[in-house]
């Protein structure tokens, strides 16, 4: 995933990143919301990144990237989820 480059003929930036890098990036703050999951309402932490372009996924359509924090469950931990949502005009 990557951001669009500066105004040139190149659309995609040379520097790419992964959702895992966004999850570990301490300069981006975690946001919190409540969702219904596993039969009850739970607090979920997430990071949101807008205007993302996925070269092999959505091509030149802008996406919004959501990275969810790890969720503790009974005996094991559910790995973080990555959700990309297409932005519509």
N, C-alpha and C positions, 0 to 999 in steps of 0.2 A: 504494500500500500504506500501511497505517496501523495504529496501535495502537487498541485500544478506548478510548473516552473515559471520563471519570470517571462515577460513578453518577448518571446523569440519564436522561431519556427518549431522548436521543441515544445511539445505539450506536457509530457511527463517529466518530472524533475529527475536528475541523476541520483540523488540521495533517496533511498527507499528505507522504510521502517516496517517493523512487524507489530502486530497487536501486543505481543509479549513485551516489546520495548516500551510501548505506551503504558502497559501495566506497571512496569518497574520504574518508569520515569517519575522521580520525586518532585519535579517542577510542576507537574500537573496534579491538581488536587482531586481527591476522591469526593464525589457527590453522594448524597444519600436519598433514598426514596423507599416507600413501602409498597410491596407487591404481594399478591396472593400466590403462594407457592407451598406445595406439600401439605395442603389442607388448612393452612392458616396464613394470616398476614405476617410478613417478615420484613425486616429492614435489610436493604440491599445497597452495597456500595458500588459505584460505577464511575468510570471516566468516560467523557464524551469528547469526540474530536470531529469537527465539521469540515466540509469541503475537502474530502478525501477522494482520491481517484485510484481505483483498483485496475491496473493495466490489463490483467487477464480476466477480471470478473465483470465489471460494469463499464469498462473502456472509458469513454469521455463523459460519463454521467456522474455528477457529484453524489457522494455518499456521506452519511453520518456514521461514524464508528462508535460503538458502545463496547467497553471492556468491563465485564463484571468481575468483582472481587471474588475470591474463593469463599464458598459457602460451607460452613460446618454443618454436617448432618450427624446422626447418631454415632456411628462407629468410624465412618470414613469422611474424607473431605471431597466435595465435588470440585473438580477443576474449574477454573475461570472460563467463562463463556465469551465469545466474541460475536457481536451482532453488527451487521452492516445494513443500514436502511437507506434506500434510494430517496434522495430529495426531489420533490416535485415542485414545479412552479405554480 
